[in-house]
Structures are given as structure tokens and as C-alpha cells.
Amino acid sequence: MAGEVELAGILCALLLQGEAEVRHPYVAAGERRHVIVDCETNTHVVEVGFDNKRSSFDSLHQALFAAELTGKLPMVVVIDTDGIEEAQQFQIESVSRRVGVSYLTVTENFLLRWRMTAPFRADHAVPLFGF
């Protein structure tokens, strides 16, 4: 299985035509802090999580906070590693839709195949999702 950073990078660069790992500063309690967005496009801040990881719940929070900082639209992408919609994935999708956050699921295998075939599409680069 590929790691989250690698898969998020493939998703961001090859599918969303965005910039990975974008840092955004803010001030809280008089201290400078920052958040790092998994992927940022011209219109969206995108957080990536895995389907069967409880830590993926944070993706929704992070997307909403990054949207607040940037004025862009929030999006959550869950990478499906096993083809089964587990409780975490179901909850993230349900809550995302409830609060109006764009939600997408892609499979790990799709991302890896997309990366392997990227050179064949290089002359015809068109963003898959139009962000």
C-alpha cells in the first residue's frame, strides 16, 4: 500500500492540477501558527484521508478550517483501499454532504494507475475534475 503523502501528491498534481502541502498561517492566543493543506487548487482546499482510518475524521475539520483561512471551497477526498464503505467513510461522506462540503472517493489502485499512465496523457493535459 502506498502512503497518504504519496497518494495525496498523485491526486493533487495529476488529477486536481493543484499544489500539494500548502502552508497557511494564522494567529491564535497571540501566537503565530499554521496549517498545511493536503492540496490546494484555484478554487478549493482539499484534505485527503483513508477509508478505514479514524484519523480521517480530521479531514473534514481541516478542510473547513482551511476554507475559512483561504476563502476557497472545502473538499474532502477519501482514498478507498479495499472497496468497502466502512463506518468512518460513511460518516465522513454523510457529514460532508450535510454541511455542504464537496466529497469524493477514489481508489488507491486508480491513483497508482493514473500515475503510471501520466506520460501517455502529457500532451493532452486536461484536469479531470475541472477545478
PyMOL CGO cylinders between C-alpha atoms (Angstrom):
from pymol import cmd
from pymol.cgo import CYLINDER

trace = [
    CYLINDER, 0.00, 0.00, 0.00, 1.28, 3.46, -0.91, 0.3, 1, 1, 1, 1, 1, 1,
    CYLINDER, 1.28, 3.46, -0.91, 1.42, 6.14, 1.80, 0.3, 1, 1, 1, 1, 1, 1,
    CYLINDER, 1.42, 6.14, 1.80, -1.00, 9.03, 2.29, 0.3, 1, 1, 1, 1, 1, 1,
    CYLINDER, -1.00, 9.03, 2.29, 1.54, 11.67, 1.25, 0.3, 1, 1, 1, 1, 1, 1,
    CYLINDER, 1.54, 11.67, 1.25, 2.34, 9.81, -1.99, 0.3, 1, 1, 1, 1, 1, 1,
    CYLINDER, 2.34, 9.81, -1.99, -1.32, 9.23, -2.88, 0.3, 1, 1, 1, 1, 1, 1,
    CYLINDER, -1.32, 9.23, -2.88, -2.31, 12.79, -1.96, 0.3, 1, 1, 1, 1, 1, 1,
    CYLINDER, -2.31, 12.79, -1.96, 0.50, 14.03, -4.19, 0.3, 1, 1, 1, 1, 1, 1,
    CYLINDER, 0.50, 14.03, -4.19, -0.73, 11.96, -7.14, 0.3, 1, 1, 1, 1, 1, 1,
    CYLINDER, -0.73, 11.96, -7.14, -4.29, 13.13, -6.57, 0.3, 1, 1, 1, 1, 1, 1,
    CYLINDER, -4.29, 13.13, -6.57, -3.26, 16.76, -6.25, 0.3, 1, 1, 1, 1, 1, 1,
    CYLINDER, -3.26, 16.76, -6.25, -0.77, 17.07, -9.10, 0.3, 1, 1, 1, 1, 1, 1,
    CYLINDER, -0.77, 17.07, -9.10, -2.22, 14.72, -11.69, 0.3, 1, 1, 1, 1, 1, 1,
    CYLINDER, -2.22, 14.72, -11.69, -5.98, 14.82, -11.12, 0.3, 1, 1, 1, 1, 1, 1,
    CYLINDER, -5.98, 14.82, -11.12, -6.78, 18.14, -9.47, 0.3, 1, 1, 1, 1, 1, 1,
    CYLINDER, -6.78, 18.14, -9.47, -3.98, 20.17, -11.05, 0.3, 1, 1, 1, 1, 1, 1,
    CYLINDER, -3.98, 20.17, -11.05, -3.24, 21.71, -7.67, 0.3, 1, 1, 1, 1, 1, 1,
    CYLINDER, -3.24, 21.71, -7.67, -0.35, 22.40, -5.33, 0.3, 1, 1, 1, 1, 1, 1,
    CYLINDER, -0.35, 22.40, -5.33, 0.39, 19.88, -2.57, 0.3, 1, 1, 1, 1, 1, 1,
    CYLINDER, 0.39, 19.88, -2.57, 1.24, 20.68, 1.05, 0.3, 1, 1, 1, 1, 1, 1,
    CYLINDER, 1.24, 20.68, 1.05, 0.39, 24.39, 1.05, 0.3, 1, 1, 1, 1, 1, 1,
    CYLINDER, 0.39, 24.39, 1.05, 1.09, 26.18, 4.33, 0.3, 1, 1, 1, 1, 1, 1,
    CYLINDER, 1.09, 26.18, 4.33, -1.33, 28.83, 5.67, 0.3, 1, 1, 1, 1, 1, 1,
    CYLINDER, -1.33, 28.83, 5.67, -0.50, 30.95, 8.74, 0.3, 1, 1, 1, 1, 1, 1,
    CYLINDER, -0.50, 30.95, 8.74, -2.94, 32.19, 11.36, 0.3, 1, 1, 1, 1, 1, 1,
    CYLINDER, -2.94, 32.19, 11.36, -2.74, 33.68, 14.85, 0.3, 1, 1, 1, 1, 1, 1,
    CYLINDER, -2.74, 33.68, 14.85, -4.36, 32.12, 17.92, 0.3, 1, 1, 1, 1, 1, 1,
    CYLINDER, -4.36, 32.12, 17.92, -3.88, 33.23, 21.53, 0.3, 1, 1, 1, 1, 1, 1,
    CYLINDER, -3.88, 33.23, 21.53, -1.33, 35.75, 20.29, 0.3, 1, 1, 1, 1, 1, 1,
    CYLINDER, -1.33, 35.75, 20.29, 0.88, 33.06, 18.73, 0.3, 1, 1, 1, 1, 1, 1,
    CYLINDER, 0.88, 33.06, 18.73, 1.62, 32.53, 15.03, 0.3, 1, 1, 1, 1, 1, 1,
    CYLINDER, 1.62, 32.53, 15.03, 0.61, 29.08, 13.93, 0.3, 1, 1, 1, 1, 1, 1,
    CYLINDER, 0.61, 29.08, 13.93, -0.05, 27.38, 10.61, 0.3, 1, 1, 1, 1, 1, 1,
    CYLINDER, -0.05, 27.38, 10.61, -1.97, 24.61, 8.91, 0.3, 1, 1, 1, 1, 1, 1,
    CYLINDER, -1.97, 24.61, 8.91, -0.81, 22.61, 5.92, 0.3, 1, 1, 1, 1, 1, 1,
    CYLINDER, -0.81, 22.61, 5.92, -3.43, 21.84, 3.28, 0.3, 1, 1, 1, 1, 1, 1,
    CYLINDER, -3.43, 21.84, 3.28, -3.03, 18.50, 1.50, 0.3, 1, 1, 1, 1, 1, 1,
    CYLINDER, -3.03, 18.50, 1.50, -3.92, 20.03, -1.87, 0.3, 1, 1, 1, 1, 1, 1,
    CYLINDER, -3.92, 20.03, -1.87, -4.93, 23.50, -2.99, 0.3, 1, 1, 1, 1, 1, 1,
    CYLINDER, -4.93, 23.50, -2.99, -6.39, 24.44, -6.36, 0.3, 1, 1, 1, 1, 1, 1,
    CYLINDER, -6.39, 24.44, -6.36, -7.50, 27.83, -7.66, 0.3, 1, 1, 1, 1, 1, 1,
    CYLINDER, -7.50, 27.83, -7.66, -10.92, 27.26, -6.11, 0.3, 1, 1, 1, 1, 1, 1,
    CYLINDER, -10.92, 27.26, -6.11, -10.66, 24.50, -3.47, 0.3, 1, 1, 1, 1, 1, 1,
    CYLINDER, -10.66, 24.50, -3.47, -8.74, 23.42, -0.39, 0.3, 1, 1, 1, 1, 1, 1,
    CYLINDER, -8.74, 23.42, -0.39, -8.66, 19.63, -0.36, 0.3, 1, 1, 1, 1, 1, 1,
    CYLINDER, -8.66, 19.63, -0.36, -7.96, 17.34, 2.57, 0.3, 1, 1, 1, 1, 1, 1,
    CYLINDER, -7.96, 17.34, 2.57, -7.22, 13.66, 1.99, 0.3, 1, 1, 1, 1, 1, 1,
    CYLINDER, -7.22, 13.66, 1.99, -7.92, 10.72, 4.29, 0.3, 1, 1, 1, 1, 1, 1,
    CYLINDER, -7.92, 10.72, 4.29, -8.03, 6.94, 4.12, 0.3, 1, 1, 1, 1, 1, 1,
    CYLINDER, -8.03, 6.94, 4.12, -11.24, 4.94, 4.24, 0.3, 1, 1, 1, 1, 1, 1,
    CYLINDER, -11.24, 4.94, 4.24, -10.62, 2.80, 7.31, 0.3, 1, 1, 1, 1, 1, 1,
    CYLINDER, -10.62, 2.80, 7.31, -8.70, 5.25, 9.49, 0.3, 1, 1, 1, 1, 1, 1,
    CYLINDER, -8.70, 5.25, 9.49, -10.32, 7.06, 12.40, 0.3, 1, 1, 1, 1, 1, 1,
    CYLINDER, -10.32, 7.06, 12.40, -7.86, 9.90, 11.80, 0.3, 1, 1, 1, 1, 1, 1,
    CYLINDER, -7.86, 9.90, 11.80, -9.70, 10.62, 8.54, 0.3, 1, 1, 1, 1, 1, 1,
    CYLINDER, -9.70, 10.62, 8.54, -12.43, 12.34, 10.57, 0.3, 1, 1, 1, 1, 1, 1,
    CYLINDER, -12.43, 12.34, 10.57, -9.91, 15.19, 10.91, 0.3, 1, 1, 1, 1, 1, 1,
    CYLINDER, -9.91, 15.19, 10.91, -10.02, 15.74, 7.13, 0.3, 1, 1, 1, 1, 1, 1,
    CYLINDER, -10.02, 15.74, 7.13, -13.45, 17.35, 7.34, 0.3, 1, 1, 1, 1, 1, 1,
    CYLINDER, -13.45, 17.35, 7.34, -12.39, 19.69, 10.16, 0.3, 1, 1, 1, 1, 1, 1,
    CYLINDER, -12.39, 19.69, 10.16, -9.15, 20.60, 8.37, 0.3, 1, 1, 1, 1, 1, 1,
    CYLINDER, -9.15, 20.60, 8.37, -10.93, 21.29, 5.06, 0.3, 1, 1, 1, 1, 1, 1,
    CYLINDER, -10.93, 21.29, 5.06, -13.44, 23.59, 6.75, 0.3, 1, 1, 1, 1, 1, 1,
    CYLINDER, -13.44, 23.59, 6.75, -10.75, 25.46, 8.69, 0.3, 1, 1, 1, 1, 1, 1,
    CYLINDER, -10.75, 25.46, 8.69, -8.56, 25.86, 5.59, 0.3, 1, 1, 1, 1, 1, 1,
    CYLINDER, -8.56, 25.86, 5.59, -11.59, 27.16, 3.69, 0.3, 1, 1, 1, 1, 1, 1,
    CYLINDER, -11.59, 27.16, 3.69, -12.12, 29.74, 6.43, 0.3, 1, 1, 1, 1, 1, 1,
    CYLINDER, -12.12, 29.74, 6.43, -8.49, 30.86, 6.15, 0.3, 1, 1, 1, 1, 1, 1,
    CYLINDER, -8.49, 30.86, 6.15, -8.35, 30.99, 2.35, 0.3, 1, 1, 1, 1, 1, 1,
    CYLINDER, -8.35, 30.99, 2.35, -11.88, 31.87, 1.26, 0.3, 1, 1, 1, 1, 1, 1,
    CYLINDER, -11.88, 31.87, 1.26, -11.83, 28.82, -1.01, 0.3, 1, 1, 1, 1, 1, 1,
    CYLINDER, -11.83, 28.82, -1.01, -14.30, 25.96, -1.14, 0.3, 1, 1, 1, 1, 1, 1,
    CYLINDER, -14.30, 25.96, -1.14, -13.61, 22.95, 1.13, 0.3, 1, 1, 1, 1, 1, 1,
    CYLINDER, -13.61, 22.95, 1.13, -13.33, 19.42, -0.25, 0.3, 1, 1, 1, 1, 1, 1,
    CYLINDER, -13.33, 19.42, -0.25, -12.64, 16.04, 1.33, 0.3, 1, 1, 1, 1, 1, 1,
    CYLINDER, -12.64, 16.04, 1.33, -11.27, 13.11, -0.64, 0.3, 1, 1, 1, 1, 1, 1,
    CYLINDER, -11.27, 13.11, -0.64, -11.24, 9.65, 0.91, 0.3, 1, 1, 1, 1, 1, 1,
    CYLINDER, -11.24, 9.65, 0.91, -8.91, 7.11, -0.63, 0.3, 1, 1, 1, 1, 1, 1,
    CYLINDER, -8.91, 7.11, -0.63, -10.63, 3.74, -0.69, 0.3, 1, 1, 1, 1, 1, 1,
    CYLINDER, -10.63, 3.74, -0.69, -8.12, 0.95, -0.15, 0.3, 1, 1, 1, 1, 1, 1,
    CYLINDER, -8.12, 0.95, -0.15, -10.42, -2.07, -0.03, 0.3, 1, 1, 1, 1, 1, 1,
    CYLINDER, -10.42, -2.07, -0.03, -13.65, -1.37, -1.93, 0.3, 1, 1, 1, 1, 1, 1,
    CYLINDER, -13.65, -1.37, -1.93, -15.75, -1.47, 1.25, 0.3, 1, 1, 1, 1, 1, 1,
    CYLINDER, -15.75, -1.47, 1.25, -17.54, 1.56, 2.67, 0.3, 1, 1, 1, 1, 1, 1,
    CYLINDER, -17.54, 1.56, 2.67, -16.61, 1.30, 6.35, 0.3, 1, 1, 1, 1, 1, 1,
    CYLINDER, -16.61, 1.30, 6.35, -18.22, 3.27, 9.16, 0.3, 1, 1, 1, 1, 1, 1,
    CYLINDER, -18.22, 3.27, 9.16, -15.62, 6.07, 9.02, 0.3, 1, 1, 1, 1, 1, 1,
    CYLINDER, -15.62, 6.07, 9.02, -16.03, 6.57, 5.28, 0.3, 1, 1, 1, 1, 1, 1,
    CYLINDER, -16.03, 6.57, 5.28, -19.83, 6.54, 5.55, 0.3, 1, 1, 1, 1, 1, 1,
    CYLINDER, -19.83, 6.54, 5.55, -19.79, 9.08, 8.39, 0.3, 1, 1, 1, 1, 1, 1,
    CYLINDER, -19.79, 9.08, 8.39, -17.36, 11.43, 6.65, 0.3, 1, 1, 1, 1, 1, 1,
    CYLINDER, -17.36, 11.43, 6.65, -19.39, 11.38, 3.45, 0.3, 1, 1, 1, 1, 1, 1,
    CYLINDER, -19.39, 11.38, 3.45, -22.68, 11.89, 5.31, 0.3, 1, 1, 1, 1, 1, 1,
    CYLINDER, -22.68, 11.89, 5.31, -21.43, 14.81, 7.40, 0.3, 1, 1, 1, 1, 1, 1,
    CYLINDER, -21.43, 14.81, 7.40, -19.62, 16.39, 4.44, 0.3, 1, 1, 1, 1, 1, 1,
    CYLINDER, -19.62, 16.39, 4.44, -22.80, 16.40, 2.41, 0.3, 1, 1, 1, 1, 1, 1,
    CYLINDER, -22.80, 16.40, 2.41, -24.81, 17.69, 5.38, 0.3, 1, 1, 1, 1, 1, 1,
    CYLINDER, -24.81, 17.69, 5.38, -22.57, 20.75, 5.82, 0.3, 1, 1, 1, 1, 1, 1,
    CYLINDER, -22.57, 20.75, 5.82, -22.10, 21.36, 2.09, 0.3, 1, 1, 1, 1, 1, 1,
    CYLINDER, -22.10, 21.36, 2.09, -18.51, 20.19, 1.71, 0.3, 1, 1, 1, 1, 1, 1,
    CYLINDER, -18.51, 20.19, 1.71, -17.59, 18.59, -1.60, 0.3, 1, 1, 1, 1, 1, 1,
    CYLINDER, -17.59, 18.59, -1.60, -16.80, 14.90, -1.14, 0.3, 1, 1, 1, 1, 1, 1,
    CYLINDER, -16.80, 14.90, -1.14, -15.06, 12.45, -3.43, 0.3, 1, 1, 1, 1, 1, 1,
    CYLINDER, -15.06, 12.45, -3.43, -13.88, 8.87, -3.11, 0.3, 1, 1, 1, 1, 1, 1,
    CYLINDER, -13.88, 8.87, -3.11, -11.08, 7.48, -5.27, 0.3, 1, 1, 1, 1, 1, 1,
    CYLINDER, -11.08, 7.48, -5.27, -9.44, 4.11, -5.06, 0.3, 1, 1, 1, 1, 1, 1,
    CYLINDER, -9.44, 4.11, -5.06, -5.80, 3.61, -4.31, 0.3, 1, 1, 1, 1, 1, 1,
    CYLINDER, -5.80, 3.61, -4.31, -5.43, 1.46, -7.43, 0.3, 1, 1, 1, 1, 1, 1,
    CYLINDER, -5.43, 1.46, -7.43, -6.94, 4.19, -9.63, 0.3, 1, 1, 1, 1, 1, 1,
    CYLINDER, -6.94, 4.19, -9.63, -4.42, 6.73, -8.33, 0.3, 1, 1, 1, 1, 1, 1,
    CYLINDER, -4.42, 6.73, -8.33, -1.48, 4.40, -8.86, 0.3, 1, 1, 1, 1, 1, 1,
    CYLINDER, -1.48, 4.40, -8.86, -2.63, 3.52, -12.41, 0.3, 1, 1, 1, 1, 1, 1,
    CYLINDER, -2.63, 3.52, -12.41, -3.21, 7.23, -13.16, 0.3, 1, 1, 1, 1, 1, 1,
    CYLINDER, -3.21, 7.23, -13.16, 0.38, 7.97, -12.12, 0.3, 1, 1, 1, 1, 1, 1,
    CYLINDER, 0.38, 7.97, -12.12, 1.76, 5.10, -14.23, 0.3, 1, 1, 1, 1, 1, 1,
    CYLINDER, 1.76, 5.10, -14.23, -0.09, 6.27, -17.34, 0.3, 1, 1, 1, 1, 1, 1,
    CYLINDER, -0.09, 6.27, -17.34, 0.51, 10.01, -16.86, 0.3, 1, 1, 1, 1, 1, 1,
    CYLINDER, 0.51, 10.01, -16.86, 3.26, 10.20, -19.51, 0.3, 1, 1, 1, 1, 1, 1,
    CYLINDER, 3.26, 10.20, -19.51, 0.80, 8.99, -22.15, 0.3, 1, 1, 1, 1, 1, 1,
    CYLINDER, 0.80, 8.99, -22.15, -1.55, 11.88, -21.31, 0.3, 1, 1, 1, 1, 1, 1,
    CYLINDER, -1.55, 11.88, -21.31, 1.14, 14.58, -21.04, 0.3, 1, 1, 1, 1, 1, 1,
    CYLINDER, 1.14, 14.58, -21.04, 0.38, 16.12, -24.44, 0.3, 1, 1, 1, 1, 1, 1,
    CYLINDER, 0.38, 16.12, -24.44, -3.35, 16.27, -23.69, 0.3, 1, 1, 1, 1, 1, 1,
    CYLINDER, -3.35, 16.27, -23.69, -3.30, 17.64, -20.13, 0.3, 1, 1, 1, 1, 1, 1,
    CYLINDER, -3.30, 17.64, -20.13, -6.86, 18.41, -19.08, 0.3, 1, 1, 1, 1, 1, 1,
    CYLINDER, -6.86, 18.41, -19.08, -7.88, 18.49, -15.40, 0.3, 1, 1, 1, 1, 1, 1,
    CYLINDER, -7.88, 18.49, -15.40, -10.10, 15.52, -14.65, 0.3, 1, 1, 1, 1, 1, 1,
    CYLINDER, -10.10, 15.52, -14.65, -12.35, 17.43, -12.26, 0.3, 1, 1, 1, 1, 1, 1,
    CYLINDER, -12.35, 17.43, -12.26, -12.18, 20.93, -13.72, 0.3, 1, 1, 1, 1, 1, 1,
    CYLINDER, -12.18, 20.93, -13.72, -11.02, 22.74, -10.57, 0.3, 1, 1, 1, 1, 1, 1,
]
cmd.load_cgo(trace, "trace")
